[in-house]
Amino acid sequence: MNAKLIASIILAGLAIVFIIQNIAVVELRFLFWTLPMSMALAMFLIFSLGMISGWLLRGTFSRRKSRKRSQKITVSE
């Protein structure tokens, strides 16, 4: 079997175990909103938001780095 397939199956199994163990309902509060949801869902949403924001910001920082590199190259020439 492919190593990526085995790793995916293991990660999916761990995710299922995590979800089963964290089904307790928690209450999320932000300013004046209150939202009850399962702990696993809350953690998944927070993780997803972090991944998306990191993906969006990655382009910003990599562009700055490449600009600095190109400025160093032109200055040193």
N, CA, C and O of each residue as an XYZ file, in Angstrom:
308
protein
N       0.835     -1.196      0.000
C       0.000      0.000      0.000
C       0.876      1.255      0.000
O       2.036      1.239      0.410
N       0.284      2.305     -0.464
C       0.968      3.596     -0.535
C       1.125      4.180      0.876
O       0.210      4.078      1.693
N       2.265      4.781      1.156
C       2.528      5.353      2.485
C       1.560      6.491      2.803
O       1.141      6.645      3.950
N       1.202      7.288      1.793
C       0.260      8.381      2.019
C      -1.123      7.846      2.385
O      -1.815      8.426      3.222
N      -1.521      6.749      1.764
C      -2.819      6.142      2.060
C      -2.846      5.614      3.492
O      -3.831      5.804      4.206
N      -1.784      4.962      3.908
C      -1.705      4.438      5.278
C      -1.732      5.582      6.285
O      -2.438      5.504      7.291
N      -0.966      6.651      6.023
C      -0.955      7.805      6.919
C      -2.333      8.455      6.976
O      -2.766      8.883      8.046
N      -3.024      8.536      5.848
C      -4.369      9.115      5.820
C      -5.352      8.282      6.615
O      -6.190      8.832      7.329
N      -5.266      6.976      6.506
C      -6.159      6.090      7.257
C      -5.904      6.224      8.753
O      -6.849      6.270      9.540
N      -4.641      6.286      9.151
C      -4.305      6.440     10.566
C      -4.813      7.777     11.099
O      -5.396      7.834     12.181
N      -4.591      8.862     10.335
C      -5.066     10.176     10.767
C      -6.590     10.230     10.846
O      -7.140     10.839     11.764
N      -7.270      9.606      9.903
C      -8.735      9.573      9.942
C      -9.214      8.803     11.165
O     -10.182      9.204     11.811
N      -8.542      7.702     11.487
C      -8.901      6.936     12.683
C      -8.696      7.739     13.952
O      -9.535      7.712     14.853
N      -7.579      8.456     14.027
C      -7.328      9.307     15.196
C      -8.357     10.425     15.298
O      -8.776     10.787     16.398
N      -8.763     10.972     14.162
C      -9.781     12.031     14.168
C     -11.115     11.489     14.668
O     -11.824     12.171     15.408
N     -11.458     10.279     14.273
C     -12.712      9.672     14.730
C     -12.674      9.430     16.227
O     -13.652      9.706     16.922
N     -11.563      8.920     16.735
C     -11.417      8.709     18.181
C     -11.521     10.033     18.916
O     -12.173     10.114     19.957
N     -10.890     11.068     18.389
C     -10.948     12.392     19.004
C     -12.382     12.905     19.072
O     -12.812     13.422     20.102
N     -13.112     12.763     17.989
C     -14.495     13.239     17.946
C     -15.361     12.476     18.935
O     -16.183     13.078     19.625
N     -15.189     11.162     19.016
C     -15.989     10.355     19.931
C     -15.711     10.732     21.382
O     -16.626     10.740     22.206
N     -14.453     11.045     21.703
C     -14.099     11.368     23.077
C     -14.461     12.798     23.476
O     -14.458     13.118     24.665
N     -14.770     13.656     22.521
C     -15.051     15.061     22.815
C     -16.438     15.481     22.334
O     -16.585     16.493     21.649
N     -17.450     14.701     22.698
C     -18.803     15.032     22.257
C     -19.526     15.949     23.237
O     -20.667     16.339     22.991
N     -18.885     16.292     24.327
C     -19.528     17.152     25.318
C     -19.849     18.513     24.698
O     -19.073     19.059     23.914
N     -21.004     19.036     25.069
C     -21.417     20.337     24.557
C     -20.814     21.427     25.430
O     -20.934     21.397     26.655
N     -20.171     22.378     24.790
C     -19.593     23.525     25.494
C     -20.291     24.784     25.002
O     -20.903     24.799     23.934
N     -20.186     25.826     25.792
C     -20.820     27.082     25.445
C     -19.745     28.092     25.075
O     -18.919     28.464     25.909
N     -19.757     28.531     23.831
C     -18.797     29.522     23.369
C     -19.421     30.906     23.501
O     -20.563     31.123     23.095
N     -18.670     31.834     24.067
C     -19.149     33.204     24.232
C     -18.186     34.158     23.558
O     -16.970     34.062     23.721
N     -18.755     35.082     22.796
C     -17.973     36.142     22.171
C     -18.824     37.395     22.187
O     -19.895     37.447     21.582
N     -18.329     38.409     22.893
C     -19.055     39.661     23.100
C     -20.440     39.355     23.662
O     -20.549     38.940     24.816
N     -21.496     39.546     22.882
C     -22.835     39.277     23.402
C     -23.470     38.050     22.767
O     -24.658     37.804     22.976
N     -22.708     37.267     21.994
C     -23.220     36.034     21.401
C     -22.846     34.851     22.278
O     -21.760     34.806     22.857
N     -23.755     33.900     22.365
C     -23.503     32.635     23.056
C     -23.925     31.515     22.118
O     -25.032     31.530     21.579
N     -23.038     30.543     21.925
C     -23.304     29.471     20.978
C     -22.924     28.123     21.590
O     -21.746     27.869     21.841
N     -23.912     27.257     21.831
C     -23.566     25.916     22.326
C     -23.199     24.997     21.146
O     -23.910     24.960     20.141
N     -22.099     24.265     21.274
C     -21.689     23.295     20.253
C     -20.767     22.257     20.871
O     -20.257     22.452     21.974
N     -20.550     21.150     20.161
C     -19.669     20.117     20.699
C     -18.233     20.624     20.716
O     -17.837     21.435     19.879
N     -17.472     20.142     21.669
C     -16.092     20.581     21.821
C     -15.262     20.221     20.586
O     -14.422     21.009     20.153
N     -15.494     19.042     20.024
C     -14.740     18.621     18.844
C     -15.024     19.547     17.672
O     -14.105     19.911     16.939
N     -16.283     19.935     17.483
C     -16.627     20.841     16.394
C     -16.001     22.213     16.602
O     -15.514     22.827     15.652
N     -16.012     22.690     17.828
C     -15.409     23.995     18.131
C     -13.911     23.963     17.833
O     -13.381     24.902     17.239
N     -13.232     22.903     18.235
C     -11.793     22.803     17.990
C     -11.503     22.691     16.495
O     -10.537     23.273     16.001
N     -12.337     21.945     15.780
C     -12.166     21.818     14.337
C     -12.346     23.166     13.648
O     -11.568     23.508     12.757
N     -13.354     23.932     14.043
C     -13.588     25.242     13.440
C     -12.438     26.204     13.719
O     -12.014     26.946     12.833
N     -11.935     26.188     14.952
C     -10.814     27.062     15.296
C      -9.565     26.668     14.508
O      -8.843     27.532     14.010
N      -9.318     25.378     14.399
C      -8.183     24.883     13.616
C      -8.319     25.293     12.152
O      -7.353     25.739     11.533
N      -9.518     25.140     11.606
C      -9.757     25.496     10.206
C      -9.553     26.990      9.970
O      -8.952     27.385      8.971
N     -10.049     27.814     10.878
C      -9.849     29.260     10.743
C      -8.363     29.618     10.793
O      -7.909     30.492     10.054
N      -7.616     28.952     11.654
C      -6.176     29.179     11.727
C      -5.465     28.767     10.448
O      -4.572     29.469      9.972
N      -5.862     27.628      9.891
C      -5.262     27.167      8.638
C      -5.562     28.130      7.499
O      -4.673     28.459      6.714
N      -6.805     28.582      7.404
C      -7.204     29.487      6.331
C      -6.489     30.831      6.466
O      -5.991     31.374      5.480
N      -6.437     31.365      7.685
C      -5.761     32.654      7.862
C      -4.263     32.512      7.600
O      -3.655     33.420      7.033
N      -3.670     31.417      7.993
C      -2.253     31.186      7.691
C      -2.003     31.070      6.205
O      -1.002     31.575      5.697
N      -2.909     30.405      5.502
C      -2.786     30.263      4.061
C      -2.914     31.619      3.379
O      -2.180     31.914      2.435
N      -3.843     32.443      3.854
C      -4.025     33.773      3.267
C      -2.842     34.691      3.555
O      -2.441     35.469      2.690
N      -2.282     34.611      4.750
C      -1.167     35.477      5.119
C       0.167     35.003      4.547
O       1.103     35.794      4.434
N       0.265     33.745      4.191
C       1.503     33.204      3.646
C       1.926     33.953      2.398
O       3.112     34.235      2.226
N       1.002     34.276      1.537
C       1.317     35.010      0.326
C       1.850     36.391      0.635
O       2.746     36.877     -0.056
N       1.315     37.034      1.662
C       1.755     38.377      2.038
C       3.202     38.359      2.491
O       4.002     39.182      2.048
N       3.541     37.437      3.362
C       4.906     37.394      3.891
C       5.908     36.904      2.856
O       7.046     37.374      2.842
N       5.521     35.980      1.997
C       6.469     35.500      0.992
C       6.749     36.584     -0.044
O       7.856     36.648     -0.580
N       5.765     37.439     -0.336
C       5.999     38.537     -1.266
C       6.973     39.544     -0.666
O       7.830     40.077     -1.371
N       6.845     39.804      0.633
C       7.768     40.730      1.293
C       9.190     40.185      1.261
O      10.145     40.923      1.018
N       9.319     38.888      1.508
C      10.641     38.269      1.500
C      11.278     38.362      0.121
O      12.456     38.696     -0.007
N      10.495     38.067     -0.907
C      11.064     38.097     -2.250
C      11.422     39.522     -2.657
O      12.395     39.732     -3.381
N      10.641     40.508     -2.196
C      10.972     41.910     -2.480
C      12.287     42.299     -1.814
O      13.127     42.964     -2.421
N      12.460     41.878     -0.553
C      13.700     42.194      0.155
C      14.889     41.540     -0.526
O      15.952     42.148     -0.648
N      14.712     40.299     -0.971
C      15.802     39.614     -1.668
C      16.166     40.329     -2.954
O      17.344     40.499     -3.267
N      15.144     40.753     -3.706
C      15.426     41.415     -4.981
C      16.073     42.782     -4.737
O      16.899     43.216     -5.540
N      15.718     43.461     -3.657
C      16.347     44.738     -3.342
C      17.811     44.538     -2.957
O      18.671     45.329     -3.345
N      18.094     43.483     -2.196
C      19.475     43.208     -1.823
C      20.323     42.899     -3.049
O      21.480     43.311     -3.133
N      19.746     42.180     -3.990
C      20.485     41.798     -5.194
C      20.779     43.040     -6.026
O      21.894     43.200     -6.522
N      19.795     43.920     -6.184
C      20.019     45.098     -7.013
C      20.971     46.081     -6.340
O      21.740     46.754     -7.025
N      20.934     46.176     -5.014
C      21.829     47.075     -4.298
C      23.264     46.570     -4.366
O      24.184     47.372     -4.530
N      23.477     45.286     -4.249
C      24.820     44.738     -4.229
C      25.472     44.711     -5.611
O      26.694     44.614     -5.719
N      24.667     44.795     -6.660
C      25.236     44.759     -8.027
C      25.787     46.038     -8.431
O      26.297     46.167     -9.544
